[in-house]
Amino acid sequence: MTAIDTRNLKRDSLFLLAEIRLDGATSAVQAKVRNLSNSGMMIDGGLIAERGQRLVVSLRQVGEVAGKVAWKQNGKIGIAFDDEIDAAAARTKLYSGESEAPRYSRPAVAPRSDQWSVRKL
């Protein structure tokens, strides 16, 4: 599949952070993920890499994915994954779905009545 062909693949614009480790490097660099598809992603900032350079991307809810730098332009870098991923997994919510904050994190407020009494928890 050529670079022109991949422009038609579904991709999502989002904002999340990924850890990227260049091939042979011992430390990872954090970069902002600007869009993500099953076959690749575009990142912004912090990474100094050349076209064709191998790397490993660590995405939350997905894990580590190997790939290479497909293009670079104006501080943005396109990464092509070796194997397709489930891009939707990176967008899944990390919270339990409860409608309100846990009791220990709610602010303490006075009761809404004229009579002051001990608030039952």
Rosetta constraint file for C-alpha pairs under 8 A:
AtomPair CA 1 CA 5 HARMONIC 6.01 0.50
AtomPair CA 1 CA 6 HARMONIC 6.85 0.50
AtomPair CA 2 CA 6 HARMONIC 6.53 0.50
AtomPair CA 3 CA 7 HARMONIC 6.86 0.50
AtomPair CA 4 CA 8 HARMONIC 7.99 0.50
AtomPair CA 5 CA 9 HARMONIC 7.87 0.50
AtomPair CA 9 CA 37 HARMONIC 7.30 0.50
AtomPair CA 10 CA 37 HARMONIC 6.21 0.50
AtomPair CA 11 CA 35 HARMONIC 6.34 0.50
AtomPair CA 11 CA 36 HARMONIC 5.38 0.50
AtomPair CA 11 CA 37 HARMONIC 4.35 0.50
AtomPair CA 11 CA 38 HARMONIC 7.66 0.50
AtomPair CA 12 CA 35 HARMONIC 5.34 0.50
AtomPair CA 12 CA 36 HARMONIC 5.50 0.50
AtomPair CA 12 CA 37 HARMONIC 6.52 0.50
AtomPair CA 13 CA 34 HARMONIC 5.86 0.50
AtomPair CA 13 CA 35 HARMONIC 4.34 0.50
AtomPair CA 13 CA 36 HARMONIC 6.78 0.50
AtomPair CA 14 CA 33 HARMONIC 6.96 0.50
AtomPair CA 14 CA 34 HARMONIC 5.62 0.50
AtomPair CA 14 CA 35 HARMONIC 5.67 0.50
AtomPair CA 14 CA 36 HARMONIC 7.60 0.50
AtomPair CA 15 CA 32 HARMONIC 6.64 0.50
AtomPair CA 15 CA 33 HARMONIC 5.74 0.50
AtomPair CA 15 CA 34 HARMONIC 5.73 0.50
AtomPair CA 15 CA 35 HARMONIC 7.65 0.50
AtomPair CA 16 CA 32 HARMONIC 5.88 0.50
AtomPair CA 16 CA 33 HARMONIC 5.39 0.50
AtomPair CA 16 CA 34 HARMONIC 7.56 0.50
AtomPair CA 17 CA 30 HARMONIC 6.46 0.50
AtomPair CA 17 CA 31 HARMONIC 5.65 0.50
AtomPair CA 17 CA 32 HARMONIC 4.72 0.50
AtomPair CA 17 CA 33 HARMONIC 5.75 0.50
AtomPair CA 17 CA 59 HARMONIC 7.70 0.50
AtomPair CA 18 CA 30 HARMONIC 5.63 0.50
AtomPair CA 18 CA 31 HARMONIC 5.51 0.50
AtomPair CA 18 CA 32 HARMONIC 6.45 0.50
AtomPair CA 18 CA 33 HARMONIC 6.57 0.50
AtomPair CA 18 CA 57 HARMONIC 6.68 0.50
AtomPair CA 18 CA 58 HARMONIC 5.73 0.50
AtomPair CA 18 CA 59 HARMONIC 5.31 0.50
AtomPair CA 18 CA 60 HARMONIC 7.53 0.50
AtomPair CA 19 CA 28 HARMONIC 5.82 0.50
AtomPair CA 19 CA 29 HARMONIC 5.52 0.50
AtomPair CA 19 CA 30 HARMONIC 4.58 0.50
AtomPair CA 19 CA 31 HARMONIC 6.44 0.50
AtomPair CA 19 CA 57 HARMONIC 5.86 0.50
AtomPair CA 19 CA 58 HARMONIC 5.06 0.50
AtomPair CA 19 CA 59 HARMONIC 6.98 0.50
AtomPair CA 20 CA 28 HARMONIC 5.19 0.50
AtomPair CA 20 CA 29 HARMONIC 5.20 0.50
AtomPair CA 20 CA 30 HARMONIC 6.22 0.50
AtomPair CA 20 CA 31 HARMONIC 7.13 0.50
AtomPair CA 20 CA 47 HARMONIC 7.96 0.50
AtomPair CA 20 CA 55 HARMONIC 6.89 0.50
AtomPair CA 20 CA 56 HARMONIC 5.77 0.50
AtomPair CA 20 CA 57 HARMONIC 4.57 0.50
AtomPair CA 20 CA 58 HARMONIC 6.26 0.50
AtomPair CA 21 CA 25 HARMONIC 6.24 0.50
AtomPair CA 21 CA 26 HARMONIC 7.45 0.50
AtomPair CA 21 CA 27 HARMONIC 6.34 0.50
AtomPair CA 21 CA 28 HARMONIC 4.34 0.50
AtomPair CA 21 CA 29 HARMONIC 6.34 0.50
AtomPair CA 21 CA 55 HARMONIC 5.64 0.50
AtomPair CA 21 CA 56 HARMONIC 5.26 0.50
AtomPair CA 21 CA 57 HARMONIC 6.54 0.50
AtomPair CA 22 CA 28 HARMONIC 7.40 0.50
AtomPair CA 22 CA 49 HARMONIC 7.83 0.50
AtomPair CA 22 CA 53 HARMONIC 7.55 0.50
AtomPair CA 22 CA 54 HARMONIC 6.27 0.50
AtomPair CA 22 CA 55 HARMONIC 4.25 0.50
AtomPair CA 22 CA 56 HARMONIC 6.40 0.50
AtomPair CA 23 CA 53 HARMONIC 7.45 0.50
AtomPair CA 23 CA 54 HARMONIC 5.32 0.50
AtomPair CA 23 CA 55 HARMONIC 4.93 0.50
AtomPair CA 23 CA 56 HARMONIC 7.20 0.50
AtomPair CA 29 CA 46 HARMONIC 6.71 0.50
AtomPair CA 29 CA 47 HARMONIC 6.55 0.50
AtomPair CA 30 CA 46 HARMONIC 6.83 0.50
AtomPair CA 30 CA 47 HARMONIC 7.89 0.50
AtomPair CA 31 CA 43 HARMONIC 6.17 0.50
AtomPair CA 31 CA 44 HARMONIC 5.97 0.50
AtomPair CA 31 CA 45 HARMONIC 5.70 0.50
AtomPair CA 31 CA 46 HARMONIC 5.92 0.50
AtomPair CA 31 CA 47 HARMONIC 6.95 0.50
AtomPair CA 32 CA 43 HARMONIC 5.42 0.50
AtomPair CA 32 CA 44 HARMONIC 5.19 0.50
AtomPair CA 32 CA 45 HARMONIC 6.68 0.50
AtomPair CA 33 CA 41 HARMONIC 7.09 0.50
AtomPair CA 33 CA 42 HARMONIC 6.04 0.50
AtomPair CA 33 CA 43 HARMONIC 4.52 0.50
AtomPair CA 33 CA 44 HARMONIC 6.51 0.50
AtomPair CA 34 CA 41 HARMONIC 7.50 0.50
AtomPair CA 34 CA 42 HARMONIC 5.53 0.50
AtomPair CA 34 CA 43 HARMONIC 5.49 0.50
AtomPair CA 34 CA 44 HARMONIC 6.78 0.50
AtomPair CA 35 CA 41 HARMONIC 5.58 0.50
AtomPair CA 35 CA 42 HARMONIC 5.36 0.50
AtomPair CA 35 CA 43 HARMONIC 7.37 0.50
AtomPair CA 36 CA 40 HARMONIC 6.13 0.50
AtomPair CA 36 CA 41 HARMONIC 4.34 0.50
AtomPair CA 36 CA 42 HARMONIC 6.61 0.50
AtomPair CA 36 CA 87 HARMONIC 6.47 0.50
AtomPair CA 37 CA 41 HARMONIC 6.02 0.50
AtomPair CA 37 CA 87 HARMONIC 5.59 0.50
AtomPair CA 38 CA 84 HARMONIC 5.11 0.50
AtomPair CA 38 CA 85 HARMONIC 4.84 0.50
AtomPair CA 38 CA 86 HARMONIC 5.68 0.50
AtomPair CA 38 CA 87 HARMONIC 5.12 0.50
AtomPair CA 39 CA 80 HARMONIC 6.10 0.50
AtomPair CA 39 CA 81 HARMONIC 5.39 0.50
AtomPair CA 39 CA 82 HARMONIC 7.75 0.50
AtomPair CA 39 CA 83 HARMONIC 6.97 0.50
AtomPair CA 39 CA 84 HARMONIC 4.90 0.50
AtomPair CA 39 CA 85 HARMONIC 6.67 0.50
AtomPair CA 40 CA 78 HARMONIC 7.33 0.50
AtomPair CA 40 CA 79 HARMONIC 5.36 0.50
AtomPair CA 40 CA 80 HARMONIC 4.39 0.50
AtomPair CA 40 CA 81 HARMONIC 5.12 0.50
AtomPair CA 40 CA 84 HARMONIC 7.88 0.50
AtomPair CA 41 CA 78 HARMONIC 5.85 0.50
AtomPair CA 41 CA 79 HARMONIC 5.29 0.50
AtomPair CA 41 CA 80 HARMONIC 6.80 0.50
AtomPair CA 42 CA 76 HARMONIC 6.80 0.50
AtomPair CA 42 CA 77 HARMONIC 5.62 0.50
AtomPair CA 42 CA 78 HARMONIC 4.49 0.50
AtomPair CA 42 CA 79 HARMONIC 6.19 0.50
AtomPair CA 43 CA 76 HARMONIC 5.71 0.50
AtomPair CA 43 CA 77 HARMONIC 5.34 0.50
AtomPair CA 43 CA 78 HARMONIC 6.53 0.50
AtomPair CA 43 CA 79 HARMONIC 7.81 0.50
AtomPair CA 44 CA 75 HARMONIC 6.25 0.50
AtomPair CA 44 CA 76 HARMONIC 4.66 0.50
AtomPair CA 44 CA 77 HARMONIC 6.49 0.50
AtomPair CA 45 CA 75 HARMONIC 6.14 0.50
AtomPair CA 45 CA 76 HARMONIC 6.69 0.50
AtomPair CA 49 CA 53 HARMONIC 6.60 0.50
AtomPair CA 49 CA 69 HARMONIC 7.38 0.50
AtomPair CA 50 CA 69 HARMONIC 6.77 0.50
AtomPair CA 50 CA 72 HARMONIC 7.54 0.50
AtomPair CA 51 CA 68 HARMONIC 7.70 0.50
AtomPair CA 51 CA 69 HARMONIC 4.97 0.50
AtomPair CA 51 CA 70 HARMONIC 5.74 0.50
AtomPair CA 51 CA 71 HARMONIC 5.58 0.50
AtomPair CA 51 CA 72 HARMONIC 6.73 0.50
AtomPair CA 52 CA 68 HARMONIC 5.62 0.50
AtomPair CA 52 CA 69 HARMONIC 5.01 0.50
AtomPair CA 52 CA 70 HARMONIC 6.10 0.50
AtomPair CA 52 CA 71 HARMONIC 8.00 0.50
AtomPair CA 53 CA 68 HARMONIC 5.40 0.50
AtomPair CA 53 CA 69 HARMONIC 5.45 0.50
AtomPair CA 54 CA 66 HARMONIC 7.58 0.50
AtomPair CA 54 CA 67 HARMONIC 5.91 0.50
AtomPair CA 54 CA 68 HARMONIC 4.34 0.50
AtomPair CA 54 CA 69 HARMONIC 6.65 0.50
AtomPair CA 55 CA 66 HARMONIC 5.95 0.50
AtomPair CA 55 CA 67 HARMONIC 5.55 0.50
AtomPair CA 55 CA 68 HARMONIC 5.66 0.50
AtomPair CA 55 CA 69 HARMONIC 7.63 0.50
AtomPair CA 56 CA 64 HARMONIC 6.35 0.50
AtomPair CA 56 CA 65 HARMONIC 5.53 0.50
AtomPair CA 56 CA 66 HARMONIC 4.43 0.50
AtomPair CA 56 CA 67 HARMONIC 6.17 0.50
AtomPair CA 57 CA 63 HARMONIC 7.98 0.50
AtomPair CA 57 CA 64 HARMONIC 5.45 0.50
AtomPair CA 57 CA 65 HARMONIC 5.13 0.50
AtomPair CA 57 CA 66 HARMONIC 6.30 0.50
AtomPair CA 57 CA 67 HARMONIC 7.56 0.50
AtomPair CA 58 CA 62 HARMONIC 7.56 0.50
AtomPair CA 58 CA 63 HARMONIC 5.31 0.50
AtomPair CA 58 CA 64 HARMONIC 4.27 0.50
AtomPair CA 58 CA 65 HARMONIC 6.33 0.50
AtomPair CA 59 CA 63 HARMONIC 5.22 0.50
AtomPair CA 59 CA 64 HARMONIC 6.40 0.50
AtomPair CA 59 CA 65 HARMONIC 7.83 0.50
AtomPair CA 59 CA 90 HARMONIC 6.74 0.50
AtomPair CA 60 CA 90 HARMONIC 5.87 0.50
AtomPair CA 61 CA 89 HARMONIC 5.81 0.50
AtomPair CA 61 CA 90 HARMONIC 5.28 0.50
AtomPair CA 61 CA 92 HARMONIC 7.55 0.50
AtomPair CA 62 CA 85 HARMONIC 7.54 0.50
AtomPair CA 62 CA 86 HARMONIC 7.38 0.50
AtomPair CA 62 CA 87 HARMONIC 7.90 0.50
AtomPair CA 62 CA 89 HARMONIC 6.24 0.50
AtomPair CA 62 CA 90 HARMONIC 6.01 0.50
AtomPair CA 65 CA 81 HARMONIC 6.80 0.50
AtomPair CA 65 CA 82 HARMONIC 7.66 0.50
AtomPair CA 65 CA 83 HARMONIC 7.71 0.50
AtomPair CA 66 CA 81 HARMONIC 5.96 0.50
AtomPair CA 66 CA 82 HARMONIC 5.83 0.50
AtomPair CA 66 CA 83 HARMONIC 7.64 0.50
AtomPair CA 67 CA 79 HARMONIC 6.53 0.50
AtomPair CA 67 CA 80 HARMONIC 5.48 0.50
AtomPair CA 67 CA 81 HARMONIC 4.12 0.50
AtomPair CA 67 CA 82 HARMONIC 4.93 0.50
AtomPair CA 67 CA 83 HARMONIC 7.98 0.50
AtomPair CA 68 CA 79 HARMONIC 5.62 0.50
AtomPair CA 68 CA 80 HARMONIC 5.57 0.50
AtomPair CA 68 CA 81 HARMONIC 6.65 0.50
AtomPair CA 68 CA 82 HARMONIC 7.67 0.50
AtomPair CA 69 CA 77 HARMONIC 6.90 0.50
AtomPair CA 69 CA 78 HARMONIC 5.94 0.50
AtomPair CA 69 CA 79 HARMONIC 4.63 0.50
AtomPair CA 69 CA 80 HARMONIC 6.42 0.50
AtomPair CA 70 CA 77 HARMONIC 7.58 0.50
AtomPair CA 70 CA 78 HARMONIC 5.31 0.50
AtomPair CA 70 CA 79 HARMONIC 5.25 0.50
AtomPair CA 70 CA 80 HARMONIC 5.77 0.50
AtomPair CA 71 CA 77 HARMONIC 5.82 0.50
AtomPair CA 71 CA 78 HARMONIC 5.04 0.50
AtomPair CA 71 CA 79 HARMONIC 7.21 0.50
AtomPair CA 72 CA 76 HARMONIC 5.74 0.50
AtomPair CA 72 CA 77 HARMONIC 4.34 0.50
AtomPair CA 72 CA 78 HARMONIC 6.14 0.50
AtomPair CA 73 CA 77 HARMONIC 6.47 0.50
AtomPair CA 86 CA 90 HARMONIC 7.64 0.50
AtomPair CA 87 CA 91 HARMONIC 7.26 0.50
AtomPair CA 88 CA 92 HARMONIC 6.71 0.50
AtomPair CA 101 CA 105 HARMONIC 6.32 0.50
AtomPair CA 101 CA 106 HARMONIC 6.27 0.50
AtomPair CA 102 CA 106 HARMONIC 6.64 0.50
AtomPair CA 110 CA 116 HARMONIC 7.96 0.50
AtomPair CA 111 CA 116 HARMONIC 7.03 0.50
AtomPair CA 111 CA 117 HARMONIC 7.85 0.50
AtomPair CA 111 CA 119 HARMONIC 7.07 0.50
